[in-house]
Structures are given as C-alpha cells and as structure tokens.
C-alpha cells in the first residue's frame, strides 16, 4: 500500500522513530505503527496531521503526487506542466480570489 510505504520512507529519511512521529502528530505509537505496516489506513484528519508532520501534501502521502510535484489524478490522467502551474497558482490565491476565478471560468464557458 502506497501510504504505508510513504510513511516509512519519509520517517526514515528524517531519522525519526515511529514514537517521535506519533508524538508530533498527536496519536499513539501503536496507531502509527498500524498505518506504517499497512494494517490500517489513517482517516482524513490524521492524513492532514501526517502531512503537516512530514511537510508534504496529502496527495503525496496517498501516492497521487510524485516527489517532483506531478499530481496523478488516476492512473491514466496526469496534469501537464501548464495544468500544474495553474493549480499551484490557484491554490496560492485567497478564497475570495479563487471565487472570482471560478466566476470568470463559468462566464467563459457560457460564451
């Protein structure tokens, strides 16, 4: 399973123990061990905590993003460079500006 492999790989790269990662994320060492061994899968809240602990995206944790930032939506669809830039720029906008962009796109689609 991709999540368990990524958790172990990132933990080892940081030179941390399972207990250290668990403590940093606010969950038990036993629960973290289950995730890393693939016996259990972390829920959404814990995925956010794990991504924060490791300084990565949730997409990377679950295997939808490569180390160089390419996001795989599914096995057949990868975002090209232009789409990745657009997504990165969009994510960098405030919520209000994102809404403006969405409105602009909706207007263009209606033309």
C-alpha positions, 0 to 999 in steps of 0.5 A: 500500500502506497501510504504505508510505504510513504510513511516509512520512507519519509520517517526514515529519511528524517531519522525519526522513530515511529514514537517521535512521529506519533508524538508530533502528530498527536496519536499513539505509537501503536496507531502509527505503527498500524498505518506504517505496516499497512494494517490500517489506513489513517482517516482524513484528519490524521492524513492532514496531521501526517502531512503537516508532520512530514511537510508534504501534501496529502496527495503525496502521502496517498501516492497521487503526487510524485516527489517532483510535484506531478499530481496523478489524478488516476492512473491514466490522467496526469496534469501537464506542466501548464495544468500544474502551474495553474493549480499551484497558482490557484491554490496560492490565491485567497478564497475570495480570489479563487471565487472570482476565478471560478466566476470568470471560468463559468462566464467563459464557458457560457460564451 
